Amino acid sequence: MPESVSQHCLRPVGRASAVLVCAAVAWAVLITSAFGQPLQAPLEQLAASRQLGAASVGVVILDADAGMPLAGLRSDERFIPASNMKLLTSGVALHVLSPRFEFRTTLEFDEAGRRLIVRGAGDPAFGDPVLLEDMGLTPEAFVDVWATAAAEALREAEMAGVDEIVIDDRVFDRVPVHETWPVEQLNRWYCAEVSGLNFHTNCVSVYPRPSVVAGQPALLNLVPELPWLEIENKTRTVSQGKHTAWAARGHMSNDISVFGDVRFASDPIEVTVHDPALQFGRLLAHRLSLMEVEVGTVRLADPDESLPEQRVLHTVRSPMETVLRRINVRSQNMYAESVLKRIGAEVAGPPGSWDSGSAIVRMVINDRLGPSAGESLVAADGSGMSRENRVTPGLLADWLRSFHDDEALGPELIASMPGPGEGTLRTRFQSARLTNEVRAKSGYLRGVSALSGYVTHEESGRRVVFAVMVNDPPSGVARATIRRFEEQVVELADQWLSEQVMLTSQVTP
């Protein structure tokens, strides 16, 4: 608070007069805050002092309650948002699908057709290894629940098996990866394929451990167990030196090779799986065979095939809350892309696609922010993995503010975002002195960094919105320098909010 304000408020006058004087001064300060952008000068000083060089820096800080700007740099310029794109995707998901939406994946028994049907819903959480671990389940145990339900139904029907398992993944198109994603990274977990039937985040975990004899290939375990996959083991067991195990997968294939020296049992190497819907069907057939149930073929549904609903044997439901937390806390790209395609399927009809989902994103932005708001947006994908995405800091800040004003959806979006020390913010704000609650989404690609979210005074509910984007930093600018700049922008917002809350409390009779 400015010193002059406290002096006026402490002047010894009558109580009624004191209240009027304090209120008048407070109103003057608030007017200055609204129209004078009180954080502009410190923001510009901060941008200069952090030695960001010739980097493109975009910032908007908004008083969410008044809807007035507190500071801005290049607020109307388009930036690559990286994972800040997920804030648009998750907000649109709440707007279109609702907080009560559930993804539902079913196992159905067509007795007359002698087949099982797995009907996908595009659920990104289906068989997620982190969620399974929380439930105390292995992927095999998860699939065995399905297999057991099928085996019991077959016994009741006095059938020894089925002729086929049909995977209906047609809620989405069968374009597994976005055309702008880097081909050389498609075997990494953050570029996992997107399917109408996802499973185990569409990755296989390879666990390397040394063999008994140095120089021999390491021992490899796969989770989930996919015994039909042929793994080329090019590792070597070593007793000294560095542990360098890594893996790769051929594009549009499941040819996986594991390389490097293996000195000790390590954390798993996550490798994406091609055609995850079909891989799940084969795993279900494999687990049924262990229960002595005969299975003929496993196939994907034909594009125009009619598959009326049959007797439902088992259903897995994933609530929107769980999905959004995985998108914004853990920054799971496949989750965001599945949600984007499901938005497209819900509004435009299946199959959901990147094009239909992105069109709905622009439509909802115009609906919430005004008819021309979406003109500044280039939406290529839902996660921000594509470098074709473009968002202005002003649009992102206005978008977040629209949820501050939305009593039905706002709390859901804000709750889905991590705070310092959580998820992708687990190492952030360690040197910051924050007095209010911070919820934010970080973003990172090569040459791109972003941090956007909310600063909230918990008692009063007053809130500040911030959006920070840094593109194309010079090679000499360290990532830590950029991250610290982002955090200091948040500290400016935090300090301003605390001062305004204190001021308001002093002028209240």
Salt bridges, closest charged atoms under 4 A:
ASP63 OD2 - ARG462 NH2 3.40
ASP65 OD1 - HIS404 NE2 3.50
GLU77 OE2 - ARG74 NE 3.91
GLU102 OE1 - ARG104 NH2 3.30
GLU102 OE1 - ARG317 NE 3.72
GLU108 OE1 - ARG119 NH2 2.77
ASP110 OD2 - ARG115 NE 2.94
ASP128 OD2 - ARG326 NH2 2.94
ASP144 OD1 - ARG287 NE 2.86
GLU156 OE1 - ARG311 NH2 3.29
ASP163 OD2 - ARG114 NE 3.36
GLU164 OE2 - ARG115 NH1 3.42
GLU164 OE1 - ARG299 NE 2.90
ASP168 OD2 - ARG119 NH1 3.26
ASP168 OD1 - ARG170 NE 2.82
ASP169 OD1 - ARG174 NH2 2.66
ASP173 OD1 - LYS341 NZ 2.64
GLU193 OE2 - HIS274 ND1 2.67
GLU232 OE2 - LYS234 NZ 3.46
ASP261 OD2 - ARG236 NH2 3.03
GLU305 OE2 - ARG115 NH1 3.61
GLU305 OE2 - ARG299 NH2 2.79
GLU346 OE1 - ARG342 NE 3.22
ASP367 OD2 - HIS95 NE2 3.25
ASP405 OD2 - ARG401 NH2 3.47
ASP406 OD2 - ARG368 NH2 3.10
GLU422 OE2 - ARG325 NH2 2.52
GLU437 OE2 - ARG439 NE 3.60
GLU486 OE1 - ARG428 NH2 2.85
GLU487 OE2 - ARG428 NE 2.57
GLU487 OE1 - ARG484 NH1 3.62
GLU491 OE2 - ARG484 NH1 2.80
